[in-house]
Amino acid sequence: MKIAVLSPFSVEVPRGNSVAARRLIGGLLKSGHEAFSISPADALKIENSAAGKFADLALALHACHCARAVEQFKKIGIPTVLSLRGTDADIMLDDPEKSQVIDKTMRCADLLCVFSEEIRDSLALRLKIAREKFRIVPNGLEIGASNIDFREKLAIPKESFVFLSVAGLRSVKRPLFPALLLETLRKKRPEIFFLHAGPVIEDEVGKEFFDFVSVCGWTMHAGLVEHGEMDSFLRAGDVFVSASISEGMPHAVREAMFQGLPCLLSDIAGHRRLASPELEALFFKNEDEFIRNSARLLENAHLRNTLGAGASGRVKRDMAASDETKAYINIFKELLEK
């Protein structure tokens, strides 16, 4: 099979969908298939006469960002599998304009992939789409194997207790939320350090973040960390934090869990899919819970070790139980047979 993977962002950009595109293309190539990445903009340039040579089918990663490309593929006769990744199955549906785009794209695609039965049932009910059109493929995971001491590289004080976060600087991720609240805890525990990595996605959010960093000596933005070095970067932290308000099955959280890093996560469905409270992570619904659970993790090494071990064990069990590449290949074969 020759598969075009529609990635809304360049595969070189460290964003969740880009990481997924790179991982899936690699898996498909290793399985003996042809696979390549194409941007939604370039997909619009493909003419009907070239469709047969271009690809046997396409996999689109995101219902909103890839909307026009999916429509174009429908027009020129390229079968398309649409994978809903996170915001397109969640908060974007509350936006009147984006929800219409997502609805149309889902109906345009031949098959739909989601991470869980819960997402499938929610979308099927909300958009009145037959459950039979959905296939469930949990998000895969690819772990780097590097050996870099990021604490030394970034000159983080040795006595620091590091709360670490990896996310694009965009409003949905709430990148400043942890730092603003950790400032309260630092009055009693001055060893607290907040370390963040990720690209600027929204200029206004990036400016606000960098303005805070410029006057705050205990907060650092590490820039863009290559995915192959992310394992080393995560080991620079004592606690991983995600304050996001919308997630599908986030790579960064799962990678932190795999590393055995105790996690403090916003109480949203996308995080609840990954971990059980008090067993594999701590959760927070509001500022008070964030401060309280941050203090618990700071003061209780046994709790950190227990949560880290539980998280690592769960991710490794999940990885052993599913084969993302094989699942997609079976879905592609099913579609082509139709």
C-alpha positions as CSV (number, residue, x, y, z in Angstrom):
1,M,0.0,0.0,0.0
2,K,1.0,3.6,-0.6
3,I,-0.2,5.8,2.2
4,A,-0.2,9.6,2.4
5,V,-0.2,10.8,6.0
6,L,-1.8,14.2,6.2
7,S,0.0,16.0,9.0
8,P,-1.3,19.5,10.0
9,F,2.2,20.5,11.0
10,S,5.6,19.7,9.7
11,V,6.9,16.3,11.0
12,E,10.0,18.2,12.1
13,V,8.0,20.4,14.5
14,P,7.9,19.0,18.1
15,R,4.1,18.9,18.4
16,G,1.9,15.9,19.2
17,N,0.4,15.4,15.8
18,S,3.9,15.8,14.2
19,V,5.4,13.2,16.5
20,A,2.5,10.8,15.7
21,A,3.0,11.3,11.9
22,R,6.7,10.6,12.2
23,R,6.1,7.5,14.3
24,L,3.3,6.2,12.0
25,I,5.3,6.7,8.8
26,G,8.3,4.9,10.4
27,G,6.1,2.0,11.4
28,L,4.5,1.7,8.0
29,L,7.8,1.8,6.2
30,K,9.2,-0.9,8.5
31,S,6.1,-3.0,7.7
32,G,7.0,-2.9,4.0
33,H,4.5,-0.2,2.9
34,E,5.1,3.1,1.2
35,A,4.3,6.1,3.4
36,F,5.0,9.8,3.3
37,S,3.9,13.0,4.9
38,I,2.0,15.7,3.1
39,S,0.7,19.0,4.4
40,P,-3.0,20.0,4.0
41,A,-1.9,22.9,1.7
42,D,0.0,20.6,-0.6
43,A,-2.8,18.1,-0.7
44,L,-5.1,20.8,-2.2
45,K,-2.7,21.0,-5.3
46,I,-3.2,17.3,-6.3
47,E,-5.3,17.1,-9.4
48,N,-7.8,14.4,-10.2
49,S,-5.6,12.9,-13.0
50,A,-2.8,12.3,-10.6
51,A,-4.8,10.7,-7.8
52,G,-4.1,7.1,-8.8
53,K,-0.4,7.6,-8.8
54,F,-0.3,9.8,-5.7
55,A,-1.5,7.2,-3.1
56,D,-3.8,4.3,-2.5
57,L,-5.3,6.0,0.5
58,A,-4.7,8.8,3.0
59,L,-4.6,9.1,6.8
60,A,-5.5,12.5,8.1
61,L,-4.4,13.6,11.6
62,H,-7.0,16.1,12.8
63,A,-10.5,16.8,11.7
64,C,-10.3,20.6,11.7
65,H,-6.8,21.3,10.5
66,C,-7.1,18.8,7.7
67,A,-10.6,19.6,6.7
68,R,-10.1,21.0,3.2
69,A,-7.6,18.3,2.3
70,V,-10.0,15.5,3.3
71,E,-12.6,17.2,1.2
72,Q,-10.2,17.4,-1.7
73,F,-9.3,13.7,-1.4
74,K,-13.0,12.8,-1.4
75,K,-13.4,14.8,-4.6
76,I,-10.5,13.1,-6.5
77,G,-11.3,9.6,-5.2
78,I,-8.6,8.9,-2.6
79,P,-10.1,6.9,0.3
80,T,-9.4,8.6,3.6
81,V,-9.1,7.5,7.2
82,L,-9.6,10.4,9.6
83,S,-7.9,10.2,13.0
84,L,-9.4,12.6,15.7
85,R,-6.5,13.6,17.9
86,G,-7.8,15.8,20.8
87,T,-9.2,19.3,20.5
88,D,-11.1,18.3,17.4
89,A,-13.0,15.7,19.5
90,D,-13.4,18.1,22.5
91,I,-13.3,21.9,22.9
92,M,-13.5,22.7,19.2
93,L,-16.9,21.2,19.1
94,D,-18.1,24.0,21.4
95,D,-17.1,26.5,18.7
96,P,-20.1,27.0,16.3
97,E,-17.9,27.5,13.3
98,K,-15.3,24.8,14.0
99,S,-17.9,22.2,15.0
100,Q,-19.5,22.5,11.6
101,V,-16.2,22.0,9.9
102,I,-15.4,18.9,12.1
103,D,-18.9,17.5,11.4
104,K,-18.5,17.9,7.7
105,T,-15.0,16.4,7.7
106,M,-16.0,13.4,9.7
107,R,-18.9,12.7,7.2
108,C,-16.5,13.2,4.3
109,A,-14.0,10.7,5.5
110,D,-14.5,7.0,4.8
111,L,-13.5,5.7,8.3
112,L,-12.9,7.5,11.6
113,C,-10.3,6.6,14.2
114,V,-10.4,7.6,17.9
115,F,-8.3,6.7,20.9
116,S,-11.1,5.1,23.1
117,E,-14.7,3.8,23.2
118,E,-15.6,6.8,25.4
119,I,-14.6,9.3,22.6
120,R,-16.4,7.2,20.0
121,D,-19.6,7.1,22.0
122,S,-19.5,10.8,22.7
123,L,-18.9,11.8,19.1
124,A,-21.5,9.3,17.7
125,L,-24.1,10.7,20.1
126,R,-23.3,14.4,19.7
127,L,-22.9,14.4,15.9
128,K,-25.4,11.6,15.1
129,I,-22.8,9.5,13.3
130,A,-23.1,5.7,13.2
131,R,-20.8,4.0,15.7
132,E,-19.9,1.5,12.9
133,K,-17.9,4.2,11.1
134,F,-15.5,4.4,14.0
135,R,-12.4,2.3,14.7
136,I,-10.5,2.5,18.0
137,V,-6.7,2.8,17.9
138,P,-5.0,3.9,21.2
139,N,-2.2,6.4,20.6
140,G,1.2,4.8,20.2
141,L,4.4,5.8,21.9
142,E,8.1,6.0,20.8
143,I,10.7,6.5,23.5
144,G,14.1,8.0,22.8
145,A,17.3,6.6,24.3
146,S,19.6,9.6,25.0
147,N,22.0,10.3,27.9
148,I,22.1,14.0,28.5
149,D,22.2,15.7,31.9
150,F,19.8,18.6,31.3
151,R,20.2,19.9,34.8
152,E,23.9,20.4,34.2
153,K,23.3,21.6,30.7
154,L,20.8,24.2,31.8
155,A,22.7,25.1,34.9
156,I,19.8,24.4,37.2
157,P,20.9,24.7,40.9
158,K,21.7,21.3,42.3
159,E,19.4,21.6,45.3
160,S,16.4,22.4,43.1
161,F,13.1,20.4,43.2
162,V,12.0,20.6,39.6
163,F,8.4,20.7,38.4
164,L,8.7,20.1,34.7
165,S,6.2,20.7,31.8
166,V,6.3,20.0,28.1
167,A,3.7,21.7,26.0
168,G,3.3,24.2,23.2
169,L,2.9,27.8,24.4
170,R,-0.8,28.1,23.6
171,S,-3.8,29.0,25.7
172,V,-5.3,25.5,25.7
173,K,-2.2,24.2,27.5
174,R,-2.2,26.9,30.2
175,P,1.6,27.0,30.4
176,L,1.9,29.7,33.1
177,F,-0.7,28.1,35.4
178,P,1.8,25.9,37.3
179,A,4.4,28.7,37.7
180,L,1.9,31.2,39.1
181,L,0.7,28.8,41.7
182,L,4.1,27.3,42.6
183,E,5.2,30.9,43.5
184,T,2.9,30.5,46.6
185,L,4.7,27.3,47.7
186,R,8.1,28.9,47.2
187,K,7.6,31.1,50.2
188,K,8.2,28.1,52.3
189,R,10.1,25.9,49.9
190,P,12.5,28.1,48.0
191,E,14.2,25.1,46.3
192,I,11.2,24.8,43.9
193,F,12.1,25.3,40.2
194,F,9.8,25.3,37.2
195,L,11.2,24.0,33.9
196,H,9.2,24.2,30.7
197,A,9.9,23.2,27.1
198,G,7.8,23.6,23.9
199,P,7.4,25.8,20.8
200,V,5.5,29.1,20.7
201,I,2.2,28.4,19.1
202,E,0.3,31.5,20.0
203,D,2.4,34.7,20.1
204,E,0.4,36.4,22.9
205,V,0.8,33.3,25.1
206,G,4.5,33.1,24.4
207,K,5.0,36.8,25.2
208,E,3.2,36.4,28.5
209,F,5.2,33.4,29.4
210,F,8.6,34.9,28.5
211,D,7.7,38.1,30.3
212,F,7.2,36.0,33.5
213,V,10.4,34.1,33.0
214,S,12.4,37.3,32.5
215,V,11.6,38.5,36.0
216,C,11.5,35.1,37.7
217,G,14.8,33.5,38.5
218,W,13.4,30.1,39.4
219,T,11.4,29.5,36.1
220,M,13.1,28.5,32.8
221,H,12.0,27.9,29.3
222,A,14.3,25.3,27.7
223,G,13.2,26.0,24.1
224,L,12.6,23.1,21.8
225,V,13.8,19.7,22.9
226,E,14.4,17.2,20.1
227,H,12.1,14.2,20.5
228,G,15.1,11.8,20.6
229,E,16.4,13.7,23.7
230,M,13.0,13.9,25.5
231,D,13.8,11.0,27.7
232,S,16.8,12.8,29.1
233,F,14.9,16.0,29.5
234,L,12.1,14.3,31.4
235,R,14.7,12.8,33.8
236,A,15.6,16.4,34.8
237,G,12.3,16.7,36.6
238,D,11.1,15.5,40.0
239,V,7.4,16.0,39.1
240,F,5.7,16.3,35.6
241,V,2.9,18.8,35.3
242,S,0.2,19.3,32.7
243,A,-2.4,22.0,33.2
244,S,-4.0,21.5,29.8
245,I,-7.8,22.0,29.4
246,S,-8.1,19.6,26.4
247,E,-6.2,16.4,25.4
248,G,-6.8,13.3,23.4
249,M,-4.0,10.9,24.5
250,P,-1.1,13.2,25.1
251,H,2.4,12.0,24.2
252,A,4.2,14.2,26.7
253,V,2.3,12.8,29.7
254,R,2.6,9.2,28.6
255,E,6.4,9.7,28.0
256,A,6.7,11.1,31.5
257,M,4.7,8.2,32.9
258,F,6.9,5.7,31.0
259,Q,10.0,7.3,32.6
260,G,8.5,6.8,36.1
261,L,8.0,10.5,36.7
262,P,5.2,11.3,39.1
263,C,2.5,13.3,37.4
264,L,0.3,16.2,38.5
265,L,-2.5,16.5,35.9
266,S,-5.5,18.7,35.3
267,D,-8.7,16.8,35.9
268,I,-9.9,16.4,32.3
269,A,-11.0,13.3,30.3
270,G,-7.8,13.1,28.2
271,H,-5.7,12.7,31.4
272,R,-8.2,10.4,33.1
273,R,-7.8,8.0,30.2
274,L,-4.1,7.6,31.1
275,A,-4.0,7.3,34.8
276,S,-6.0,6.5,37.9
277,P,-6.0,9.0,40.8
278,E,-3.7,8.3,43.7
279,L,-2.4,5.2,42.0
280,E,-0.7,6.5,38.8
281,A,-1.1,10.3,39.1
282,L,-2.5,13.1,41.2
283,F,-5.2,15.4,39.7
284,F,-6.4,18.9,40.3
285,K,-9.7,20.6,39.4
286,N,-8.8,24.1,40.7
287,E,-6.0,26.2,42.1
288,D,-6.4,25.0,45.7
289,E,-6.1,21.3,44.6
290,F,-3.0,22.1,42.5
291,I,-1.3,23.8,45.5
292,R,-2.3,21.0,47.9
293,N,-1.2,18.2,45.6
294,S,2.0,20.0,44.6
295,A,2.9,20.2,48.3
296,R,2.1,16.5,48.9
297,L,4.5,15.5,46.0
298,L,7.1,17.9,47.3
299,E,7.1,16.6,50.8
300,N,6.5,12.9,50.3
301,A,9.2,10.9,48.4
302,H,7.3,7.6,49.0
303,L,4.2,9.0,47.2
304,R,6.4,10.2,44.3
305,N,8.0,6.8,44.0
306,T,4.7,4.9,44.2
307,L,3.0,7.1,41.6
308,G,6.0,6.9,39.3
309,A,6.2,3.1,39.5
310,G,2.4,2.8,39.0
311,A,2.5,5.1,36.0
312,S,5.4,3.4,34.3
313,G,3.9,0.0,34.8
314,R,0.6,1.1,33.3
315,V,2.1,2.6,30.2
316,K,4.3,-0.4,29.6
317,R,1.3,-2.7,29.9
318,D,-0.7,-0.6,27.5
319,M,2.1,-0.6,25.0
320,A,2.4,-4.4,25.2
321,A,-1.3,-4.8,24.7
322,S,-1.6,-2.7,21.5
323,D,0.2,-2.4,18.2
324,E,-0.7,1.0,16.6
325,T,0.9,0.4,13.2
326,K,-0.7,-3.1,12.8
327,A,-4.1,-1.7,13.8
328,Y,-3.9,1.0,11.2
329,I,-2.7,-1.4,8.5
330,N,-5.7,-3.6,9.2
331,I,-8.0,-0.6,8.9
332,F,-6.4,0.5,5.6
333,K,-6.8,-3.1,4.2
334,E,-10.4,-3.1,5.3
335,L,-11.1,0.2,3.6
336,L,-9.4,-0.8,0.3
337,E,-11.3,-4.1,0.3
338,K,-14.5,-2.1,0.4
